[in-house]
């Protein structure tokens, strides 16, 4: 290897004494010592010092050229001054570390600063050993480095010691990390020096957030707890200690910790572990014992426990009160001293037999009371295995009254046994016989006991129920209410709630629970309310039907009033247009087209008002005895024309169909409306079926549907194969102006008219539909009992009948426009007319014109209505013909929507043709003799 070219070696040859030239040069920097100088010591003293120190020393000039090594260097390396001079030192460096050493040395020379480094040097024996090398510069007055002083101290022992210490520490750490319990090392200030892996399992943070803090900072609030006081006590007394502590972390986690603290140095070594499971088991055991003691202390009579030898180890307080003894005096065999001498043999014999067979113990005997009086008692006990030994748990029930009654009445032994059993098994009998569910359970939801009603009501075996969480038998929808009841009982309150409990068949039944807590146990009774719930549901359904009926009635009242006023206006419009049309010539085609269009619109409006009246059940009906089959058959051509070629019409007409009493014209409109609706629901075509049959609605159906009387009905079913309707559409289908059709495609009154007509006729209508499955509308019309053959429809004439000039008609109408129209129309028809604006004026005209042949009067008028007017007019003029008109039918001549017998009526609005035909019909009819006689 070539040395770095840092100067000519000749320049570094010694020209003077070594000590004088190198050692004494220090005076340039450090100055003159106060007492002794380097010159006073001499070269020999310096050389002696340098060669005898145990550290390797060397000196280099300012360029890094080493010019001197002490004797210790050559002794260790086995080299000569000549071989080491300059850069010869590289020969004793390890090849792997030499580049780094050279880099550091050259950098120090360049910047003129000290440096320190550890690297190996080869000894004379060829072994490389670690040395700690320190190099310091010596400066002249101008700050230039003129000398470098270096030392190499062997640190093999130090490294070996550190390695041994590291191995020992790793061994100790391994022991701590593999411990099955947590370890914590505290100094005298309770600062945490170490914590092992087991201890960190209880933490939700890394070790860096724990070590270095005091215990009080790492676990806030612990200083003044029983744990903190425990640590302080062990630290102060320097005596080991143990403690069980319940700790709650800030994040809500909690655990029971068993901690053992030992003095360690001036601090503490703490070993701890999580004993929550043990603590919980202990608490549960204490709770179980407390429950047992609660039952034992509250039960009438005595409760006791004993071993196989009959040695008592527990007796309830009632025994001590009765016997006047202490627990110590009664335990063991002390109780035997209180048994009547005559009964002792039987008591011990029965005890031995029960122990030998492992069967329940039951015996009657007398026990001495504190006052010396003996009373009869019934002792019962059952064996229970506990941790490999047998414990007998027994009770003593006071039989003295029963025995006394038996002796007093001198009953037979069979009667005596019955009496005893009646007293001792009274609660068991109630438990078995009561039809309600009885149970006891824990507040965490486990079932402890159930009565036989569980099997009878739900089909569950007792074995399946006991010990099972109650939640497994509750419907998920009842969890919230049941949990609230449990929380209420945890607060010591009586809880009442309802829930659904599953049966053995997988069904659910409703129960009404009342539960009372006693400690951690609750006692509950439940009544089956499934039938009540069903009745409640039916009641709610009936109430909803009633609300719907009331809503339809209210809307009907409103629409009826609107239709009445609208009819009066339409009467003027239609009558005026008819008169105008009769007086127009045929030469003005355009004007006649306008008049015809206006008349057509008015007639359509009149149809609309008739539908409103039909919905509100206020249109006057003229019912007849009809055969529904014949009516449907006669409508076939009309229906096929209205349905179009894409819809196939089928009729299924029942034989022996009953007659009904309805308005045939309105029924035809209803069937036609349903047919048109069905056609619109089948845009791609389909099948429409009209079916008739006899039907019966029973009382149950009538109860569930408000306003529907039970009985026999003629049924018309209209079924389509269209798009169908969802439930929310069915619920609103009969509402006026409700439609699912596009704007301009329907008025929303078709089904409303159907509903109104059917209800007005005393019937019922029901929709059955599902989306995509089509729709069926069923109409139920009351059967007419004893109906005669139907009357054939009359064939009318198409000509307009006119009057004669000698026929005088009295028109009474309170609205001027309507009255004027009626007068003009009748005059146009050839009649003579007189008019009055009310009943009083009409009667005066009637008296003044004895030739009046017809009274044409509105029904709804102020002061005196048309019915009263007609009654008075006929009283004055027997045989007077009367024709009523109205746009509203809630009046004296129309009852329940049906005209009174013998009454003639024309509804507003009417055309001149309709008026002419009706007036002519009334005038040509024979005079009613009964009316004439009134």
Secondary structure in CASP SS format (residue, H / E / C, confidence):
PFRMAT SS
TARGET T0000
AUTHOR 0000-0000-0000
METHOD secondary structure of the structure
MODEL  1
X C 1.00
X C 1.00
X C 1.00
X C 1.00
X C 1.00
X C 1.00
X C 1.00
X C 1.00
X H 1.00
X H 1.00
X H 1.00
X H 1.00
X C 1.00
X C 1.00
X C 1.00
X C 1.00
X C 1.00
X H 1.00
X H 1.00
X H 1.00
X H 1.00
X H 1.00
X H 1.00
X H 1.00
X H 1.00
X H 1.00
X H 1.00
X H 1.00
X H 1.00
X H 1.00
X C 1.00
X C 1.00
X C 1.00
X C 1.00
X C 1.00
X C 1.00
X C 1.00
X H 1.00
X H 1.00
X H 1.00
X H 1.00
X C 1.00
X H 1.00
X H 1.00
X H 1.00
X H 1.00
X H 1.00
X H 1.00
X H 1.00
X H 1.00
X H 1.00
X H 1.00
X C 1.00
X C 1.00
X C 1.00
X E 1.00
X E 1.00
X E 1.00
X E 1.00
X E 1.00
X E 1.00
X C 1.00
X C 1.00
X C 1.00
X C 1.00
X E 1.00
X E 1.00
X E 1.00
X E 1.00
X C 1.00
X H 1.00
X H 1.00
X H 1.00
X H 1.00
X H 1.00
X H 1.00
X H 1.00
X C 1.00
X C 1.00
X C 1.00
X H 1.00
X H 1.00
X H 1.00
X H 1.00
X C 1.00
X E 1.00
X C 1.00
X H 1.00
X H 1.00
X H 1.00
X H 1.00
X H 1.00
X E 1.00
X C 1.00
X H 1.00
X H 1.00
X H 1.00
X H 1.00
X H 1.00
X H 1.00
X H 1.00
X H 1.00
X H 1.00
X H 1.00
X H 1.00
X H 1.00
X H 1.00
X H 1.00
X H 1.00
X H 1.00
X H 1.00
X C 1.00
X C 1.00
X C 1.00
X E 1.00
X E 1.00
X E 1.00
X E 1.00
X E 1.00
X E 1.00
X E 1.00
X E 1.00
X C 1.00
X C 1.00
X C 1.00
X C 1.00
X C 1.00
X E 1.00
X E 1.00
X E 1.00
X E 1.00
X E 1.00
X E 1.00
X E 1.00
X E 1.00
X E 1.00
X E 1.00
X E 1.00
X E 1.00
X C 1.00
X C 1.00
X C 1.00
X C 1.00
X C 1.00
X E 1.00
X E 1.00
X E 1.00
X E 1.00
X E 1.00
X E 1.00
X E 1.00
X E 1.00
X E 1.00
X E 1.00
X C 1.00
X H 1.00
X H 1.00
X H 1.00
X H 1.00
X H 1.00
X H 1.00
X H 1.00
X H 1.00
X H 1.00
X H 1.00
X H 1.00
X H 1.00
X H 1.00
X H 1.00
X H 1.00
X H 1.00
X H 1.00
X H 1.00
X H 1.00
X H 1.00
X H 1.00
X H 1.00
X C 1.00
X C 1.00
X C 1.00
X C 1.00
X E 1.00
X E 1.00
X E 1.00
X E 1.00
X E 1.00
X C 1.00
X C 1.00
X C 1.00
X C 1.00
X E 1.00
X E 1.00
X E 1.00
X E 1.00
X E 1.00
X C 1.00
X H 1.00
X H 1.00
X H 1.00
X H 1.00
X C 1.00
X C 1.00
X C 1.00
X C 1.00
X C 1.00
X C 1.00
X H 1.00
X H 1.00
X H 1.00
X C 1.00
X C 1.00
X C 1.00
X C 1.00
X E 1.00
X H 1.00
X H 1.00
X H 1.00
X H 1.00
X C 1.00
X C 1.00
X C 1.00
X C 1.00
X C 1.00
X C 1.00
X C 1.00
X H 1.00
X H 1.00
X H 1.00
X H 1.00
X H 1.00
X H 1.00
X H 1.00
X H 1.00
X H 1.00
X H 1.00
X H 1.00
X H 1.00
X C 1.00
X C 1.00
X C 1.00
X E 1.00
X E 1.00
X E 1.00
X E 1.00
X E 1.00
X E 1.00
X E 1.00
X E 1.00
X C 1.00
X C 1.00
X C 1.00
X C 1.00
X C 1.00
X E 1.00
X E 1.00
X E 1.00
X E 1.00
X E 1.00
X E 1.00
X E 1.00
X E 1.00
X E 1.00
X E 1.00
X E 1.00
X C 1.00
X C 1.00
X E 1.00
X E 1.00
X E 1.00
X E 1.00
X E 1.00
X E 1.00
X E 1.00
X E 1.00
X C 1.00
X H 1.00
X H 1.00
X H 1.00
X H 1.00
X H 1.00
X H 1.00
X H 1.00
X H 1.00
X H 1.00
X H 1.00
X H 1.00
X H 1.00
X H 1.00
X H 1.00
X H 1.00
X H 1.00
X H 1.00
X H 1.00
X H 1.00
X H 1.00
X H 1.00
X H 1.00
X H 1.00
X C 1.00
X C 1.00
X C 1.00
X E 1.00
X E 1.00
X E 1.00
X E 1.00
X E 1.00
X C 1.00
X C 1.00
X C 1.00
X C 1.00
X C 1.00
X E 1.00
X E 1.00
X E 1.00
X E 1.00
X C 1.00
X H 1.00
X H 1.00
X H 1.00
X H 1.00
X H 1.00
X H 1.00
X H 1.00
X C 1.00
X C 1.00
X C 1.00
X H 1.00
X H 1.00
X H 1.00
X H 1.00
X C 1.00
X E 1.00
X C 1.00
X H 1.00
X H 1.00
X H 1.00
X H 1.00
X H 1.00
X E 1.00
X C 1.00
X H 1.00
X H 1.00
X H 1.00
X H 1.00
X H 1.00
X H 1.00
X H 1.00
X H 1.00
X H 1.00
X H 1.00
X H 1.00
X H 1.00
X H 1.00
X H 1.00
X H 1.00
X H 1.00
X H 1.00
X C 1.00
X C 1.00
X C 1.00
X E 1.00
X E 1.00
X E 1.00
X E 1.00
X E 1.00
X E 1.00
X E 1.00
X E 1.00
X C 1.00
X C 1.00
X C 1.00
X C 1.00
X C 1.00
X E 1.00
X E 1.00
X E 1.00
X E 1.00
X E 1.00
X E 1.00
X E 1.00
X E 1.00
X E 1.00
X E 1.00
X E 1.00
X E 1.00
X E 1.00
X C 1.00
X C 1.00
X E 1.00
X E 1.00
X E 1.00
X E 1.00
X E 1.00
X E 1.00
X E 1.00
X E 1.00
X E 1.00
X E 1.00
X C 1.00
X H 1.00
X H 1.00
X H 1.00
X H 1.00
X H 1.00
X H 1.00
X H 1.00
X H 1.00
X H 1.00
X H 1.00
X C 1.00
X C 1.00
X C 1.00
X H 1.00
X H 1.00
X H 1.00
X H 1.00
X H 1.00
X H 1.00
X H 1.00
X H 1.00
X H 1.00
X H 1.00
X H 1.00
X H 1.00
X C 1.00
X H 1.00
X H 1.00
X H 1.00
X H 1.00
X H 1.00
X H 1.00
X H 1.00
X H 1.00
X C 1.00
X C 1.00
X C 1.00
X E 1.00
X E 1.00
X E 1.00
X E 1.00
X E 1.00
X E 1.00
X C 1.00
X C 1.00
X C 1.00
X E 1.00
X E 1.00
X E 1.00
X E 1.00
X E 1.00
X C 1.00
X C 1.00
X H 1.00
X H 1.00
X H 1.00
X H 1.00
X H 1.00
X H 1.00
X C 1.00
X C 1.00
X C 1.00
X H 1.00
X H 1.00
X H 1.00
X H 1.00
X C 1.00
X C 1.00
X C 1.00
X E 1.00
X H 1.00
X H 1.00
X H 1.00
X H 1.00
X E 1.00
X C 1.00
X H 1.00
X H 1.00
X H 1.00
X H 1.00
X H 1.00
X H 1.00
X H 1.00
X H 1.00
X H 1.00
X H 1.00
X H 1.00
X H 1.00
X H 1.00
X H 1.00
X H 1.00
X C 1.00
X C 1.00
X C 1.00
X C 1.00
X E 1.00
X E 1.00
X E 1.00
X E 1.00
X E 1.00
X E 1.00
X E 1.00
X E 1.00
X C 1.00
X C 1.00
X C 1.00
X C 1.00
X C 1.00
X E 1.00
X E 1.00
X E 1.00
X E 1.00
X E 1.00
X E 1.00
X E 1.00
X E 1.00
X E 1.00
X E 1.00
X E 1.00
X C 1.00
X C 1.00
X E 1.00
X E 1.00
X E 1.00
X E 1.00
X E 1.00
X E 1.00
X E 1.00
X E 1.00
X C 1.00
X H 1.00
X H 1.00
X H 1.00
X H 1.00
X H 1.00
X H 1.00
X H 1.00
X H 1.00
X H 1.00
X H 1.00
X H 1.00
X H 1.00
X H 1.00
X H 1.00
X H 1.00
X H 1.00
X H 1.00
X H 1.00
X H 1.00
X H 1.00
X H 1.00
X H 1.00
X H 1.00
X H 1.00
X H 1.00
X H 1.00
X H 1.00
X H 1.00
X H 1.00
X H 1.00
X H 1.00
X H 1.00
X H 1.00
X H 1.00
X H 1.00
X H 1.00
X H 1.00
X H 1.00
X H 1.00
X H 1.00
X H 1.00
X H 1.00
X H 1.00
X H 1.00
X H 1.00
X H 1.00
X H 1.00
X H 1.00
X H 1.00
X H 1.00
X H 1.00
X H 1.00
X H 1.00
X H 1.00
X C 1.00
X C 1.00
X C 1.00
X C 1.00
X C 1.00
X H 1.00
X H 1.00
X H 1.00
X H 1.00
X H 1.00
X H 1.00
X H 1.00
X H 1.00
X H 1.00
X H 1.00
X H 1.00
X H 1.00
X H 1.00
X H 1.00
X H 1.00
X H 1.00
X H 1.00
X H 1.00
X H 1.00
X H 1.00
X H 1.00
X H 1.00
X H 1.00
X H 1.00
X H 1.00
X H 1.00
X H 1.00
X C 1.00
X C 1.00
X C 1.00
X C 1.00
X C 1.00
X E 1.00
X C 1.00
X C 1.00
X E 1.00
X E 1.00
X E 1.00
X C 1.00
X H 1.00
X H 1.00
X H 1.00
X H 1.00
X H 1.00
X H 1.00
X H 1.00
X C 1.00
X H 1.00
X H 1.00
X H 1.00
X H 1.00
X H 1.00
X H 1.00
X H 1.00
X H 1.00
X C 1.00
X C 1.00
X C 1.00
X E 1.00
X E 1.00
X E 1.00
X E 1.00
X E 1.00
X E 1.00
X C 1.00
X C 1.00
X C 1.00
X C 1.00
X C 1.00
X C 1.00
X C 1.00
X E 1.00
X E 1.00
X E 1.00
X C 1.00
X H 1.00
X H 1.00
X H 1.00
X H 1.00
X H 1.00
X H 1.00
X H 1.00
X H 1.00
X H 1.00
X H 1.00
X H 1.00
X H 1.00
X H 1.00
X H 1.00
X H 1.00
X H 1.00
X H 1.00
X C 1.00
X C 1.00
X C 1.00
X C 1.00
X C 1.00
X E 1.00
X E 1.00
X E 1.00
X E 1.00
X E 1.00
X E 1.00
X E 1.00
X E 1.00
X E 1.00
X E 1.00
X E 1.00
X E 1.00
X C 1.00
X H 1.00
X H 1.00
X H 1.00
X H 1.00
X H 1.00
X H 1.00
X C 1.00
X C 1.00
X C 1.00
X C 1.00
X C 1.00
X C 1.00
X E 1.00
X E 1.00
X E 1.00
X E 1.00
X E 1.00
X E 1.00
X E 1.00
X E 1.00
X E 1.00
X E 1.00
X C 1.00
X C 1.00
X C 1.00
X C 1.00
X C 1.00
X C 1.00
X H 1.00
X H 1.00
X H 1.00
X H 1.00
X H 1.00
X H 1.00
X C 1.00
X C 1.00
X C 1.00
X C 1.00
X C 1.00
X C 1.00
X C 1.00
X C 1.00
X C 1.00
X C 1.00
X C 1.00
X C 1.00
X C 1.00
X C 1.00
X C 1.00
X C 1.00
X C 1.00
X H 1.00
X H 1.00
X H 1.00
X H 1.00
X H 1.00
X H 1.00
X H 1.00
X H 1.00
X H 1.00
X H 1.00
X H 1.00
X C 1.00
X C 1.00
X C 1.00
X E 1.00
X E 1.00
X E 1.00
X E 1.00
X E 1.00
X E 1.00
X C 1.00
X C 1.00
X C 1.00
X C 1.00
X C 1.00
X E 1.00
X E 1.00
X E 1.00
X E 1.00
X E 1.00
X E 1.00
X E 1.00
X E 1.00
X E 1.00
X C 1.00
X C 1.00
X C 1.00
X C 1.00
X C 1.00
X C 1.00
X C 1.00
X C 1.00
X C 1.00
X C 1.00
X C 1.00
X C 1.00
X C 1.00
X C 1.00
X C 1.00
X C 1.00
X C 1.00
X C 1.00
X C 1.00
X C 1.00
X C 1.00
X C 1.00
X C 1.00
X C 1.00
X E 1.00
X E 1.00
X E 1.00
X E 1.00
X E 1.00
X C 1.00
X C 1.00
X C 1.00
X H 1.00
X H 1.00
X H 1.00
X H 1.00
X H 1.00
X H 1.00
X H 1.00
X H 1.00
X H 1.00
X H 1.00
X H 1.00
X H 1.00
X H 1.00
X C 1.00
X C 1.00
X C 1.00
X E 1.00
X E 1.00
X E 1.00
X E 1.00
X E 1.00
X C 1.00
X C 1.00
X H 1.00
X H 1.00
X H 1.00
X H 1.00
X H 1.00
X H 1.00
X H 1.00
X H 1.00
X H 1.00
X H 1.00
X C 1.00
X C 1.00
X C 1.00
X E 1.00
X E 1.00
X E 1.00
X E 1.00
X E 1.00
X E 1.00
X E 1.00
X C 1.00
X C 1.00
X C 1.00
X C 1.00
X C 1.00
X C 1.00
X C 1.00
X H 1.00
X H 1.00
X H 1.00
X H 1.00
X H 1.00
X H 1.00
X H 1.00
X H 1.00
X H 1.00
X H 1.00
X H 1.00
X C 1.00
X C 1.00
X C 1.00
X C 1.00
X E 1.00
X E 1.00
X E 1.00
X E 1.00
X E 1.00
X E 1.00
X C 1.00
X C 1.00
X C 1.00
X C 1.00
X E 1.00
X C 1.00
X C 1.00
X E 1.00
X E 1.00
X C 1.00
X C 1.00
X E 1.00
X E 1.00
X C 1.00
X C 1.00
X C 1.00
X C 1.00
X C 1.00
X E 1.00
X E 1.00
X E 1.00
X C 1.00
X C 1.00
X C 1.00
X C 1.00
X H 1.00
X H 1.00
X H 1.00
X H 1.00
X H 1.00
X H 1.00
X H 1.00
X H 1.00
X H 1.00
X H 1.00
X H 1.00
X H 1.00
X H 1.00
X C 1.00
X C 1.00
X C 1.00
X C 1.00
X H 1.00
X H 1.00
X H 1.00
X H 1.00
X H 1.00
X C 1.00
END
